[in-house]
Amino acid sequence: NAVDALIFSTLSYVGYDGIVSEEVCRWITLEEAVRNVLELPDLEKRIRVKRDIELLEAVLEAPRFHRIGMSFYQNILIPEEDTQFSAVTFYLEDGSAFLAFRGTDFTLTGWKEDFNMSFQESVPAQRLAVKYVQEFCEVNSAPLYLGGHSKGGNLAVYAAAKCKEDVQQRISRVYNNDGPGFSKAFLESEGYINIRSRILKLVPQESVVGMLLANDNNFTVIYSKKSGVVQHNSFLWEVRGRHFVRRSELAKKSLELSNVINSWIEEKDYETRKNLINVTYEILTASEAKTLTDINKGYPALFKAI
């Protein structure tokens, strides 16, 4: 169900390097992978937030997840090409496979790639997502689910829309958890139109990230106790039983903010948008910061760059 999909999408943020195989056909159980991750001396470097550890521990306590398999782990970071991509495949007991795409991590490269979406028709991670799905389907004939949180949700939709027709027919559902939108041209493309009815996009009632760029109102609003942009955190989404708690519509502040941002993007030409993103990135990396947390250590260089 959709809650499972968010769990798999959130688990994709964990670093499985050296634990889950990069090959499609060599898999281990999710239980074994989680135990191995929790025993690593560099565990803190493998997660985004401490809640990730709580999720891993909860998976170990939940028998229904124990026999799920994992393989085909990819983790690509190429700063000079503005590329941050990671994905992993979960094998479900009914014979289907859930291809989970990681969202933006704490690297500035990942955030730069996100910002590039405002002026590029496609970014490297989107193209790598299509390649990931195609390569999986060359050696495995399982029915497919695709999903992700934040940028991962965007990648899942993009891959589903851009993959070959025979692969697209195997996709049962695409779970987009508060992922940013696309260009209007993409939403009008044949590939997207073909997959649209199989997409479940969830956004919290004060969504910011999920309402960026063009959307076609093909989304469901769910409830979070918190307010503002922190609602993007998947751990804050309210669950009752097997379902998310729903809301009838987006909050007024979400609509107002997304209208302001998206109107600015639409009004400015390609070069203006590109220059703003590049200059902002130059400022943030002036102190040789590689991650968001590194920025806090380099304020003198950052102010000088501004």
Buried (B, 14 or more C-beta within 10 A) or exposed (E): EBEBBBBBBBBBBBBBBEBBBEEBEEBBBBBBBBBBBBEBEEBEEBBBEEBBBEBBEEBBEEEEBBEBBBBBBBBEBEBEEBBBBBBBBBBBEEEBBBBBBBBBBBBBBBBBBBBBBBBBEBBBBBBBBBBBBBEBBEEBEBEBBBBBBBBBBBBBBBBBBBBEEEBBEBBEBBBBBBBBBBBEEBBEBEBBEBBBEBBBBBBBBBBBBBBBBBBBEBBEBBBBEBEBBEBBBBEBBBEEEEEBEEBEEBBEEBBEBBEEBBEEBEEBEEEEBBEBBBEBBEBBBBBEBBBBEBBEEBEEBBEEBE
